[in-house]
Amino acid sequence: MSSSYSTLAPSREEVDALPGPTLVEFGTDWCGFCKAAQPLLAESLAAAPALRHLKIEDGSGRALGRSFKVKLWPTLVFLRDGQEVGRLVRPDSAASIRQELDRLGTAA
């Protein structure tokens, strides 16, 4: 799992074209809520090693976050074949993340 948010974001068209399951995580490296969610994500994603995980820096003027209507960080968007199938905003437990991963069909 990447430790910092990427400032280079794919286009919405590129994300929509991704095959299979994908987790897009929006946030910033300085966000306290984002930092608090990292251990929960690490624990949850350990059960889904093949899951594509895009960790994208969000903020004013960031097109990808705006296209997903992100308002709070972190926002986790769960996609299958480019279509949103679930979303968590400011997750507070590994169980809630695992539940979305189960719905996505990625958990071991």
Disulfide bonds with the S-S distance in Angstrom:
none
